């Protein structure tokens, strides 16, 4: 299953799936083929932040020897399933640090870069030979292996392929993420000692649904080889995460976006 989701951005680059599939028609050989896209993106500086940071966006979906190697933002995964509808495999990603924050959040301890590893499984329902009209579902589970937050995250996604043609693709995406207590208290908690230092209220969140989100992804191809892809989306913090004093210093809405130039081979 050609399910592709960047780890760094909340929005999903579902348009890359069909582009890579079409690239297989261009290169009907045993050599590596797929799509590579390079550009820029914006994402919140940290969970609950009011400010955004500009980041390089490097996306790829490359098929080689029956395996799809997929890169998105700060994540890498391998789809080892041979079927066109089922997908599963390992995932590894990088969560950016919380440092140099403004205001009272900047008085809290900095959080190092986190390395998260796990696996995903997904299935595509319906759709024509191009994938138009299909509904792709996916569950991914990752755990911090770097000691930055020691947390567990599980993300469920559904993506609808509204348009799939030689020149244009459009997808709609919805998702939600559950996190455990370790993750929640690292990024949204405030200990009594930290409250005394920062002036924020002490806060001890538990595990639960962190957010819900939606995104719109589009791709346009000027030629069989070159095109552009972009995405706009937002996550909305809910529950304990919306009530955190860290979120109160920022905002519940967490917008994301990216624009890239793509190449099929």
C-alpha atoms as one frame of an Amber mdcrd trajectory, in Angstrom:
protein
   0.000   0.000   0.000   1.468   3.360  -0.990   0.768   5.088   2.325   3.181
   7.936   2.971   3.124  10.336   5.920   5.867  12.741   6.968   6.796  12.520
  10.652   7.783  16.155  11.037   4.573  17.640   9.659   1.121  16.941  10.903
  -0.257  17.257   7.380   0.061  14.198   5.175   1.583  14.180   1.720  -0.831
  11.631   0.330  -0.292  13.037  -3.161   3.135  11.416  -3.187   1.560   7.961
  -3.184   0.011   8.172  -6.609   3.029  10.012  -7.989   5.298   7.160  -6.996
   2.857   4.644  -8.428   2.835   6.512 -11.722   6.623   6.559 -11.673   6.546
   2.776 -11.770   4.821   3.053 -15.144   7.648   5.299 -16.315  10.341   2.915
 -15.128   9.111  -0.672 -15.606  12.412  -2.184 -14.506  14.126  -3.635 -11.463
  16.035  -0.379 -10.864  15.020   2.041  -8.134  12.144   4.337  -9.103   9.764
   6.716  -7.402   9.454  10.373  -6.409  11.744  12.852  -4.648  10.503  16.289
  -3.556  12.467  19.163  -1.992  11.187  22.454  -0.629  10.321  24.262   2.585
   7.753  23.823   5.319   6.459  25.513   8.443   5.581  23.789  11.721   5.089
  24.832  15.368   8.319  25.387  17.281   7.059  22.884  19.866   3.778  21.321
  20.995   1.370  24.090  21.994   3.566  26.880  20.627   2.233  30.144  19.229
   5.312  30.525  17.023   6.309  28.545  13.937   9.657  27.615  12.482  10.646
  27.262   8.835  12.222  23.918   8.037  13.555  22.154   4.943  11.062  19.682
   3.505  12.616  16.588   1.939  10.123  13.949   0.809  10.725  10.706  -1.038
   8.948   7.486  -1.909  11.363   5.142  -3.646  10.665   1.520  -4.563  13.635
  -0.799  -4.828  13.638  -4.606  -4.863  10.018  -4.788  -3.757  10.365  -2.430
  -0.768   9.131   1.156  -0.531  11.594   3.426   1.281   9.769   6.564   2.387
  11.207   9.795   3.769   9.099  12.653   5.097  10.431  15.637   6.999  12.287
  14.109   9.944  11.071  10.527   9.443  12.135   7.370   7.602  10.122   4.198
   7.064  10.065   1.082   4.940   6.876  -0.473   3.557   7.785  -4.140   3.235
   4.340  -5.413   2.159   4.156  -6.711  -1.395   0.417  -6.063  -1.858  -1.022
  -2.883  -3.354  -3.606  -2.446  -0.576  -1.831  -3.618   2.571   1.168  -1.813
   4.000   3.315  -2.384   7.077   6.874  -1.937   8.247   9.296  -0.157  10.598
   9.341   3.587  11.319  11.994   5.865  12.793  11.637   9.597  13.296  13.100
  12.681  14.921  11.105  15.044  17.167  12.636  18.495  17.250  13.813  19.926
  20.597  12.084  22.554  22.689  14.722  25.210  23.259  15.026  28.997  23.040
  11.287  29.321  23.697   9.913  32.788  24.378   8.197  34.005  27.525   7.610
  31.896  30.607   7.869  28.627  28.673  11.478  29.590  27.967  12.142  29.395
  31.723  11.244  25.695  31.757  13.963  23.068  31.208  14.851  22.543  27.566
  13.835  19.246  25.945  16.402  17.479  23.789  15.814  16.084  20.303  13.914
  12.806  20.555  14.445   9.721  18.405  11.241   7.686  18.064  11.038   4.179
  16.600   8.187   1.777  15.977   6.007   0.380  13.214   2.944   1.112  11.086
   0.186  -0.906   9.433  -2.348   0.341   6.907  -4.943  -0.748   4.392  -6.510
   0.904   1.348 -10.207   0.420   0.602 -11.789   0.898  -2.824 -10.558   3.216
  -5.563  -9.969   2.779  -9.269  -6.716   1.725 -10.933  -5.190   5.134 -10.143
  -6.397   5.080  -6.557  -9.044   7.766  -7.064 -11.924   7.342  -4.642  -9.885
   5.190  -2.275  -9.828   5.475   1.509  -6.470   4.756   3.107  -6.362   3.940
   6.816  -3.287   3.611   8.975  -2.164   3.071  12.545   1.400   3.889  13.596
   2.951   3.397  17.029   6.333   4.821  18.050   8.308   4.987  21.297  11.111
   7.333  22.286  14.407   5.423  22.224  16.651   8.402  23.031  15.536   9.167
  26.584  14.228  12.632  25.679  10.666  11.916  26.804  10.456   8.088  27.150
   6.916   8.296  25.806   4.663   6.309  23.497   2.548   7.782  20.679  -0.139
   6.050  18.597  -1.550   7.861  15.562  -4.616   6.808  13.556  -5.145   8.343
  10.117  -7.613   8.198   7.256  -6.963   9.734   3.838  -9.432  10.089   0.959
  -8.075  10.334  -2.599 -10.498  12.806  -4.163  -8.675  13.296  -7.485  -6.016
  11.187  -9.202  -4.974  12.004 -12.767  -1.810  12.256 -14.853  -1.398  15.933
 -13.983  -3.286  16.616 -10.748  -3.971  14.936  -7.418  -5.954  16.049  -4.374
  -6.305  14.280  -1.014  -8.114  14.978   2.256  -6.671  13.671   5.490  -7.913
  13.293   9.097  -5.930  12.020  12.085  -5.718  11.796  15.844  -2.865  10.939
  18.214  -2.931   9.256  21.633   0.088   9.737  23.912   1.074   8.181  27.220
   1.777   9.888  30.531   5.551  10.174  30.009   5.116  12.119  26.780   2.310
  14.243  28.237   4.275  15.337  31.296   7.464  16.029  29.347   5.873  18.385
  26.803   2.784  19.685  28.641   3.516  19.219  32.355   4.916  21.712  34.868
   6.415  20.432  38.140   6.076  22.476  41.350   9.770  23.406  41.117   9.354
  24.513  37.484   6.251  26.492  38.464   8.226  28.397  41.072  10.921  29.222
  38.513   8.700  30.098  35.553   5.582  31.570  37.144   3.397  29.016  35.350
   0.893  26.995  37.332   1.967  23.494  38.312   0.310  20.947  36.039   0.367
  17.140  35.894  -1.398  15.820  32.774  -2.175  12.168  32.151  -2.277   9.978
  29.062  -4.977  10.523  26.451  -5.881  11.911  23.048  -3.487  14.773  22.349
  -5.115  16.282  19.261  -7.253  15.893  16.186  -6.232  17.223  12.807  -7.111
  17.676   9.159  -5.128  18.553   6.040  -5.448  19.123   2.314  -2.733  17.914
  -0.054  -2.371  18.658  -3.780   0.108  17.879  -6.529   0.450  19.247 -10.071
   2.770  17.837 -12.737   4.096  20.053 -15.524   5.583  17.058 -17.317   5.985
  13.303 -16.784   9.032  14.092 -14.634   8.586  17.442 -12.867   5.865  18.936
 -10.710   4.991  20.722  -7.478   3.320  19.422  -4.329   1.934  21.282  -1.359
  -0.066  20.752   1.801  -1.926  22.811   4.379  -3.240  21.469   7.654  -3.741
  21.993  11.351  -3.961  19.996  14.565  -6.208  21.051  17.461  -5.087  20.207
  20.988  -7.772  18.656  23.195  -8.290  17.408  26.763  -5.423  17.737  29.239
  -3.198  19.081  26.481  -5.506  21.989  25.701  -5.726  22.822  29.432  -1.957
  22.892  29.964  -0.455  26.248  31.036   2.090  25.702  28.256  -0.730  25.701
  25.705  -2.262  28.750  27.441   0.987  30.601  26.670   0.610  29.560  23.012
  -2.465  28.204  21.219  -4.529  25.087  20.704  -4.437  25.354  16.897  -1.164
  24.027  15.467  -0.985  24.912  11.747   1.455  23.257   9.347   2.270  23.522
   5.663   4.822  22.805   2.982   5.584  23.501  -0.675   7.981  21.342  -2.703
   9.312  20.788  -6.196   9.026  17.105  -7.158  10.833  14.790  -9.566   9.619
  11.375 -10.784  12.097   8.797 -12.049
